[in-house]
Amino acid sequence: MNRRLKTVLLLAIFIGGFSSLSLELIVIRQLSSFVGATAVTASIIIGIIMAFMSWGYYAGSVFPLAKKAVRRTVVNAFYVLALWVVLAASYVLIYLYFSLLDWLDIDNNVLKTFIYCLALLSYPSWLFGLITSLLSRYLHKYNRNFTGKLMAVDTVGSVLGSVVSTLLLMPLIGVNYTIVTVVFLCLAAAFVLSKSLNLYWPGLILLTAVLLNRGALLYNLFYIVEDNAVSTISIFDVDGGKSKFMAVNGSSSSKISADKNLMFPYIRYIEENFLATIPAGEKKQILVLGAGGFTLGRDDDVNDYTYVDVDKTLLPLSEKYFLNKKLGGNKKFVVQDANQFLKEDKNKYDLIILDTYSSTRVIPLDLVTREYFLRVRNHLRDNGIIAMNLISSPDFASDFSMNLDNTLRSVFTANLQRQVIGSFDPWSGDRLANVIYVYYNRFNPRQIYTINRNASYLDN
């Protein structure tokens, strides 16, 4: 075996490792708009990929090692992989897939994720395993000292696939064109391994990848203006052009309108009761966890606002497409995870607004814990207020609504108010609503009135 062939085979193994990890992370990122970004969905994706990749390793271990058969099999596998990356990762096709499941009344996110992974990730994962196993055996046949080098090249490819795709490609060119890049790499691997020059199928697959993932198509169909490693952001007009709407990762994020009646009711509730009522002449320190489109306090030029969110593109996109103006000098944006911000920030605030929950489908699991709410409470000044917007069952019809309430009351043991926004039917049992929890950090004597001890007439 000559040096050139060894280099080509090692390059193919590298591309296989790079592409497999890139596809895994792309899928986790894309599915966040449909089933949320939780440890459960990620574990299903990783589990299916690893299971079928292991099967592919085994299949490669019993495959005949005839030179022509190995080359032809690996070349065809890379062609099929390129096509499968398009099918499994393109936003348009994922949208159609989940729309079909919704039409079939399949609403369990765990089941949706499992079916998707089994249908669209099992075969490409098997092919990745087959390619690695075949090429490893083939190189090992001619030089047994290649085993360590093979493992190193495959691992380096996987590491770079995870790092480059999320830290470089997705932020710079977007998830959609990262998909095209992975398709191109798979086709390039097939090209360097193939002895014949046939550009018809590779060209057709690459063209399909570009057409399905081009930015113009995503904007025309879904109004997507940003598709990066953190967020898929759509901005479009609603209410006959009277309002603008922002969706982040498939869920409602912000709405802006000159007509207050067209605003999100919970935003109007917070604005009217906690922002508009700040006494004239006072300057409050306000923390907003979950910036969205920076609509909370957008017309307030007096009080100081600190907005916290994980996506740095929210500010320039909001200023350009949503707010149509720059944030005021009394407002600053901190790009950081809410939990991490609370761990590091030393400031205390007069008003803290929690708006990190856009739906029950996209719930940051670390932001519904007792530890998180304790950190929030510790950043509140005396006589300060916390207003928390939660998507929950208004009549405690779900375990989640009851356990979340229990969690909150374990932290905010007194002076906690629960306000359901809008009307609801307490007899239906399965409706969701914006539920605002409000905590007032004021001294509480913790006394009760009883028939034999009642000093209510003395209390203010």
N, C-alpha and C positions, 0 to 999 in steps of 0.2 A: 504494500500500500504506500503510494507516494505522499509527500508532504501536502500537496495541494488537496488531495482527497481527504486527508485527515483534517485539514483546516476547514474544508467545506462541511464535513460531518459535525465537527465541533460547533461551527457556526449555526447549523441547523438545530442542534441540541440547545444552544443558547437562545435562539429565537423561540423554540418551543417553551422553554422556561419563562422567558419574558412575556410571551403572548398569553400563557395560561394564567399567570398572576394578574396581568392587565385585564383579561376578560373577567376574572373573578371580581376584581374591584370595580370595574365598569358596571357589572350587573348589580352589585350591592348598591352602587350609587344610583343607578336607574330605577331600581325597584323602590327606593325610598319615596318616590313620588306616588306610589301605588299601594304599598303595604307598610310604609314607615321604615325608618332606619333604627331597628332594634337589634339587640343581641340575638333574639330568637330567629329573625329572618336571616341574619348573617350566618348563624350556626347551621341553618338548613342549607343555605347556598354552599358553604364550605364543606359540609358533610356529604352532600350529593357529589360535588366535584371530586373530593378525595376518594370516595367509595368507587366511583366509576374510573377514576384515574388508576387506582390500584388494580382494577379488573383489566385495564389496558396494559399495565405492566406485566400481568400474568399472560395475557394474550401474546404479547411480544416475546415472552420467554419461551413459548412453544412454537413460534413461527419459523418456517424453514429459512435458513440463512443464505440461500442462493443470492449472489450479488445482484442480479437483475431483478429478482423478486423483491428484495429489500428496497432497492432504489425506487422501483415502480410503486410499491405500496406506500412508502413515505411521501413521495411526490404527490400521489393522489390524496393521501391523508391531509397534507397541507392545503391542497385545493379545497377539499371539503371543509376543513377548519375555517378557511377564509370565508366561505359561504355561510357557515354556521355562526360565526361571529356576527355577521350582518343580521341573521335571523334572530339570534338570542339577545342582542344588545341594542338594536335600533329602537329609539323611543317610539316611533310611529307604530312599529309592529307590537311592541309591548303594550301600548295603549289599546290596540285592537284586541290583543289577547285578554287583557283584564276587562275590557268592555264585554267580551263574550262571556266571561265568567260571571260578570254582574247580571247579564241577561239570563244566565242559567240559575240565578239566585244563589250563587256560591259567594257568601260574604265573609267567611272565616279567613283572616289574613294568613294564618299558618297553613291552612289547606291550599289557599291560592299560591303561596310561595312554593309549597312542596310540588304541586302539579306543574307549575312553571319550570322548576328546576329539573324535574324528572323528564319533562317533554323536550326542553331546549338546552339543558346543560349536561345531561348524562352522556350523550354521544360525543360531543366535542371533548369532554373530559377523558373519555375512553380513548379517543384518538391521540390526545396529548400523551397519555401513558404508553400507548402502543409505539408512538414515534420514539420516545425516550428509550424504551426498552429495546427496540429493534436496533437503533443506532448504537446503543451502548454495547450490545452483544456483538455487533458487527465489528466495532473498533477493538473490543476485547479479544476477539478471535485472532487478530493480527498482532496485538500488543497487550499483554495482560497488565502491564504497568499503567495502562490508560484509565483504569477504574477510578482512581482518585481524581485524576484530571477531569474525567467525565462528570463526576459528582460535583466538582467545584464549578465547572462551566455551567451546568444546569442550575445550581444554586445561585450563582452570580446573576444568571439571566432572570431567575425568579425575583431576587432582591431588587435588581434594577427595574424589573417590570412593575413592582409595587411602588418603588420610590419615584421613578421617572413619570409613570402614568398619573400619579396623584399630585405630586409636587411640581411637576414641570408641564406635562402635556395638557392635563385638564384645566389648570388655571390659565394657560397661555392660548390654547386653541379650542378649548371646550371639550366636553365629553363626546359630542357628536363627531368631531374630527379626530379625537383619540381613537374612536372605533375605526375610522378609515385608516389610521396609522397602523393599527394592529392587523387589519385585513391586508394592508400592503406588505407588512413584514412576513405574514404567512405565505403570501404569493411569492415574495422574494426568496424565501427558503425553498419553495418548490422550484423556482426558476434556476437557482444555482445547483440544485440536485439533479435537475432534468437534463438529459442529453439533447432532447429535441426542442426546438424553439417554436412553441405554439402559444400565441398571444390571444387567441380568441376567447377561451374560457377565463383566463386570468383577467383579461380586459373587461369582460362582461361582469364578472364578480366585483371588480374594483369600481366600475361604473355604477353598479347597483348600490354599492356601499356609499358612494358619493351622493347619488340622487336621493337616497332615503335619509341621509344624515346632513344634508346641506342646510345651512342656517336659514335660508329663505323659506324652505319648506316648513321648518319647525315654527317659524314666525307666522307664516300664512295659515297654518293649521291650528297652532296652539298659542300664538302670540308670544313665543319664547324669545326674550331679549338677552338672556344669560343662561349658560348651561355649563357650570364649572364643577369643581370637585366637591363643593359644599351644597350648592343650590341650583335648582332649575327655576328660573324666575320668569313669570308671564305678566305683562301689563297691557290692559286693554280697556276700552270704553264700555260702560254699561249705562243703564237707565236712559237710553236714547241719547247718549252723549253727555248727559248731565254729570256723570260721575266717572272716575277712573278706579280700576280694580287691579290689585296686585295679588298674584298667587305665587307662593313659594313651595316648591316640591309638591305640587298638586293640591295644596290646601289654601284656603282663604287666609290672606295675611293682612292686607290693608285696603281701605276704600276711602277715597277723598271726593268731596263734593261741596259746592257752595251752599247747597241746600242741606241743612242739618238733619232734616227728616229722612234723607237718603243715606246718612252715615250708618255704620254698624251701630246697632242699639247699645251695645256694651261700651263702645268708645264714647258715644254721646253721654251715657250715664256717668262715666268717669270724668269726662270733660266738665259736665255741668255741675257735678256734686263735689269734685275734689280739686279741680283746677280753676274753674271760673269763680269759685268761692274764696280763693286765697285773699285775705284782707289787703286792701290797697296800702301801699307803703311798706309791705313786708316782702322779703325776698327769700323764697324757699329753695332748698336743695332737693332736686327730684331725680330719682334713679328709675330708669325704664329698662327692665330686663326683657329683651325681645324687641328689637328696634322696628321690625317690619318696614313700613314706608315712612317712618318718622312723623306719623300723623298726630300722635298725642302731643299736645302743646305746640302745634306748628305755628299758631298765631300769637304765642306768648313770647314777648321779647323782654320780659322782666326777670322771671325766675330762671335759675340755672338748671339745665337738664344734662344728664349723662345717659346716653343710650348705649346698651351693650348687646352685641350680636356676634355670631361667629363668621359671618360672610362679609368680607371687606368691600365687595362690589355693591352692597346694598346702598351705600351712601351716594356714589356717583350715579348709579342707575336711578335712584329716587329723585335726585336733583335734576336729572336730565329728562326722564320720561314720566315722572309721577308728580312731584311737587312743583316742577317747573321753576324752581328757585333754589338758591343756596341756603343751607342751614344758618340760622342766626348766630351771632357771636356768643350768645348765652347758652349754646348747645354744643356738646362734643360727643363724638362717636368713638367707642372703645371696641376694637375687634378682639373678642375673647369669648371663650366659653363662660356661661353665666356662673357656674360653680367655681371655676378657677378664678374668675374676677372677684367673687366674694371672698375667696381664700386670701387673695393678695391685697385687696383694697382696704385701706385703713380709715376711710371716710365714713361718716354717718349722715343719714338723710332724713328730711322731714316727711317725704312721701316716697314710697317705693311701689312701683307698678310692675306686677308680674304678668307678662303677656307672651309667654313662650309656648303656649299650647294653642295650636290652630285647629286641631281636630283630635278625636280619639284615635284616629289612625296613625297620627304622627305625634307621639308622646315621648319626649326625651325622658327615658326611664330614671336617669339620675336627678331629674328635676321634680320628682314627686315623692322624694324621700324625706324622712324626718330630719336627716342631717342637713339637707339643702335648706329646708324651711328654718332651721335653727340659725344657719348662716345669714339668711335674709333678716331674721328678727334682730340679730346682733348688729346689723348695720342701721338700725332705726334709732332716731333720737327720741328723747323723752317727749311725750305728747305727739309723736309722729304717727303716721298712718301707713298701712300696707293695704293695697288693693290688688287682689289676685283674680285674674280672669281664667276660669277653668271651663272646659267642655265636659259636661257631666250630666247624669240623670237628675233632673230637678226634684223628683219624688223618691230618690234613693231606690230605684228599681234595679240597680246592678250592684254587684259586689265591688266594682271599682269605685262607684260613687260613695259607697259606705266606708270603704277602707281609706279612701282619700280624705274623707271627712274625719275619720278617726285619727289619721296621721296629722292633719292640721290641728285638731283639738288637743293632741298630745304636746304640741309646741306652743300654740296660742291658747292657753288654758282658760283665759277669761277675755272678755271684751271682743269676741269674735262674732261678726255678723255674717249671715248668709243671705244673698239677694239673688233671686232668679230674675233674669232679664227677659221681659216679655211675658206673654200668657202661656199656659201649658195645661195639659189635661192630666191630672194626677191619677186617673183611672186607666190610662193606656198602658203604662208600665214599661214602654220601650223608647220613649222620646228623649232626645238630648237637647240641651240648651246651654247658653252662656250663663254660668253661675259665678257671681262675684262674691268672693270672701273678703271681708274688710276687717282688719285688726287695728285697734286703737291702743297705743302704748301709753296707757294712763293707769295711775294707782287704783287698785281695786281692793276694797276692804274685805271682800270675800265673806260677807255675812248674808244670812238668809232670814226671811221673816217667817215666824211660826205663830201659832195661836197663843202660846204662852210667852213669847219673846218677840215683840213687834215694835221696833222703834222707827217705823217708816215715817211717822209724823215729824221726827227730828231730822231726817235726812233731806238734803237739798234736792 
